[in-house]
Amino acid sequence: MRSVQNFRDLATAHLREFGFRTSLDAPGIRRATVVLCVLEHDGHPCVIVIKRAYRGRNAGQWALPGGRVDGDESAIAAGLRELHEEIGLVASRTDVLGRLDDFPAASGFAITPIVVALDDPGALDPNADEVHAVHFVRLDRLAADDVPHWVDRPDGSRLLQLRIGDSMTIHAPTGAILLQFRDVVLLGRETRVADLLQPDWTHN
């Protein structure tokens, strides 16, 4: 994939054919949105992945920009707001290409992933209270065959690890959302991830 425009064309076609699934409201379920934001970095289309600040909720974990849906705002409005608050990028509804399945996180959040493409994003301005570091994951790397890895557990279940780099292994829920993004948006496969296991340390 050579450019953000190539990605936009591909993603629009694949998301048009994808029937996303929405989690039903239930007692105790809270809503959140994350943004799979694609832009050009060092001449390659990349998706932004952040490492959370080493304080508060999900300290030091790999994540996507995003957070809680406030009041009566929509999932899209929440995602675009969080994208700006966390890393300083401004996106509009016209930059949103579509969405993926809600992911039922063990923490009690139903997470809605939205896909955004930015041609001229401007400078990043990470909020140090929430973001330790911003990473740019090349789409061709995310689509590589050796990225998804499955760890067999003694009870017969399997745990997903997205091995993006030597020091970048991402588990569910972020890993699950990135896997569906990879399979559905980049590779045109119908993949569902809501039942993937989450490590115990992601449950808070």
N, C-alpha and C positions, 0 to 999 in steps of 0.2 A: 504494500500500500504506500503510494508515493506522497500523498498530501492529505490535508484535512478535508478538502473537497472530495477526494476519492472516498475517504471514510464516510462523509456525509451521504454520498450517493448510495454506498453499500448499506449503511446503517438504516437509511430511510426505507430501502427496499425490504430488508430483512425484518425490521420492526413492523412494517405494514402487514406482513404475513404472520406475525407472532401474536397469539392470543394470550395476553398477560393475565395472571390470576391475582385477585385481590383478597386479602385476608378479611374475614367478617369481623365486625366489631363484637367484642365480648367483654364482660366485666374484667377489669384489671389490665386490659390491653391498651397500650399507649402507641401513638403514631409517631413515626420518624421518617425522614427522607434523606437519602444520600445521592450524590451527584457523580456520575461517571463523566468527567469533563475531559474532552479530547481537544488538544491544541498542538501546535507545532513547537518542537523543542530541538535545537541543534539539527534542524533540517528534516526531522522525522515526526510523523504524527504519534502522539503519546497520550496516555491517560494518566491523570494525576492521582497519586496515592500519597497519603500523609502518614506521618508518625505522630501520634498524639503526644501532647506535653506530658512530662513525667509528674503529673499531679492530677487529682480528681478522678472522674470516671474514666475507665479504660486507659489508665496511665501507661504510656509507652507502647501502646498497641498500634499495629498497622490499621489504617482506616481509610475511608473515602470522605471527602468533605460532606458535611451534613449534620443533622441533629433533629431535635424534637419539633413536631408540628405544633404551633402555638394557636390556641383558641380555635377559631373557625377558618384559619387560612388553609389553602389547598396544599396538597403534597408538592406541587410544582412551585408554588410561592415560597413554601418553607425551604425547599432545596436551593432555590436561587438566592434567598436571603442568607442562608447558611454559607453558601459558596462565597458571598461577599464578606460576611462577618469573619469567616475563618481564614481565608487566604487572599482576600481583597479583589477577587475577580468579579466583574459585572457582566451578567448574562440576562437576556430577556426571554420571554416565552417563545419568540421566534427562533431562538437558538436551541430549543428543546426538540429533539428528534423523536422521542417516544419514551417508553418505560418498560421495565421488566417486571417479573413476579414480585409481589410482596414477600419478604423473608421474615418468618416468625422467629425472632431471636429469643434465646433462652432468658434474656434479661427482661422479657415482657414487652418488648417493642415489636410492632409490625413495621418493618422497614421497607419503604417504597423506593426503588432505585430509578432515577431518571437519567437519560442519556442526553448530553449537551455537547455541541461542537462550536468552538470559537475560532474565528479567523484572525481577529486582532484583539487578543485578550488584554494587552497592556501588562504592566509590571505586577508581579506578585507582591502582596503585602501580608505575610502570615501573621496571625494574631498569636503572640508568644504565650499568652495564657492558655491557649488551646492546642497549638500546633508546635511540635518540636522541630520537624523538618518536612519539606515537600520533596517528593520524588516523582520523576517523569518516567513512566514505564512505556517503552516503545511497543506499539501495537504488534509489530512483527515478532517481538520477543514473547508477548503474551500469547500469541497464537501458536507458538512452537510446540511440537509434540511432547517435549520433555518437561513442560511446565507443570501440568497436573500430576501429582504423585499421591498414591493411596497407601496408607499405613494400616496393616491388618492388626486388629486388636484381639486379645484372648477370648472375648465373647463372640467373635465371629463378625463383628462390625468393622467398618473401615472409616478412617479419618482422612479427610482431604488436606493435603498440603500443596499450595501453589508455590513452587520453587522458582521464583523469578530471577534470583541472583544468589551469590554466595552467602550474603547476609540478609537475604530478603525472602523469608518463607512465611506465607500468609495463610491463616486458617479461617474457617467459618466464624462469624457470618461474612466478614469482608471477603474472604477467599471464595465463599460460595457465590456471592454476588458477582465477583470478578470472573468466576468460571462461567456463569450464565451469560455474562456480557461477551466473553470470549467465544463461547459456542454459538450463541444465537446471533449476535451482531456481527462478529468478525467472520465466523465460519458457516453461518446459515444452518446450524443444527438446532433441533428442538430439544433443549435440555432443561430439566426441572431440578431445582436444588433445595426446595423447602424442607426436605427430610434429611439433609446432611447433618452429621453430628457436629457439635460445637465443643471445643475443649472446655474443661471445667472452669478455667480461669477467664473465660469470656462471658460467664453467666451473670456478672454483676453490672 
